[in-house]
Amino acid sequence: MVLKLLMAKHGLFGQHSIANSFNSYQPFFILSAGRSGSTLLRTILSRDESIVIPPESDDLIPQWCVYFLKNQNQSWTNLIDGMIQISRANSAMKYWEVDYDKLKKELLNISEQSRSLDQIISVTYRFWRNSKDCKWGDKTPYLLLQTDYLNQVFPKARYVFMIRDGRDVVASRIKAFKRENIEKAANRWINSLKEMERLISRIDQSNYIIIKYEDLVTNPNNTVSNVCEFLNISFTEELLNHDKQLDLGDTIMEHHANSNKAVSVKAIGNYVNTMKKDELLKLNSKISIYLKTYNYL
């Protein structure tokens, strides 16, 4: 709704465009409800040094979009200054450990014909791994609730949707986040599925793939191979080598502690051990229709 209002007020075609026709790159977005295994998939794919998936960006892309639409007729220098300020103020960016002076120089040097919001984002994401040619993607659960922005800025983007048994998602969220409860966690899972379905209805079938967390951990070779084929990435078993430890910024956070460990099936059905019978009955009454839809019941 916010995006539609901004577009109606400021338009899509100012001095600098949102999506530049000269920029044909297709980024990819790993989207899921939080605690669905997307950090594990990010870690696996990041073992390919030609792939860059920075730490989670929270609401940074929506913030950039709103600012850009409001200020797209400013000079390029002023526009970049504003984008840098927004980045500095975003709490998630502390895990990126960005040298903002160097990043600013990179953004100011974007050629005039390529100056657009999608190019600002691409340069920033590639800058995290100090590579101008790598394939970049994003793994931020919050963005599944903000797909209008993604679809507007990157109309050719590819999406990897991850689904996990909602009972395990809820149990995991309650364990990981102190302020979470069954009602709140269940609503997050349901809303994420609804947003996934809404986006799927608006994009070409060739631009998305759906994988299950359970398939990723029980059959990692085939599942990761399918994702790589979808993203036009070469699959090697080295991607599944957990001995190759990676520093991915936010993976130091406690709730990402398992991301560098060997792929394991131990977390499947873990809700049985962590939820009381009455809690499980309450949860099932709320999410059973979605569990059945995705063959978890």
Buried (B, 14 or more C-beta within 10 A) or exposed (E): EEBEEBBEEBEEEBEBBBBBEEBEEBBBBBBBBBBBBBBBBBBBBBBBEEBBBBBBBBBBBBBBBBBBBBBBEBEBEEBBBBBBEBBEEBEBBEBBEBEBEEBBEBBEEBEEEBBBBBBBBBBBBBBBBEBEEBBBBBBBBBBBBBBBBBBBBBBBBBBBBBBBBBBBBBBBBBEBBEEBEBEEBBEBBBEBBEBBEEBBEEBEEEBBBEBBBBBBBBEBEEBBBBBBEBBEBEBEEEBBEBEEEBEBBBBEBEBBEBBBEEBEEEBBEBBEEBBEEEBBEBBBEBBBEBBEEBEBB
